[in-house]
């Protein structure tokens, strides 16, 4: 594991740099996927912080899930461009 220069960043900045929508972040919190004090922390009613190291560790430890495209979509050309399916 590599050391990151910053541990905690505002959730909005995490969303911006990761590309994940804020709704996804809130969903992980609501569903208990991310733990309070480890992955995220609230320091005020509207201040949500994300722990970059813990989020990175969560991603590293999450299983890889291969996305499959139905054969019908491939034959009709409806597979998304750049999806790696030809």
Secondary structure, DSSP 8 states (H G I E B T S, - for coil): ----S-SEEEHHHHHHHH---HHHHHHHHHTTSS-BTTTEEEEETTEEEEEHHHHHHHHHHS--------HHHHHHT-S-TTSS--
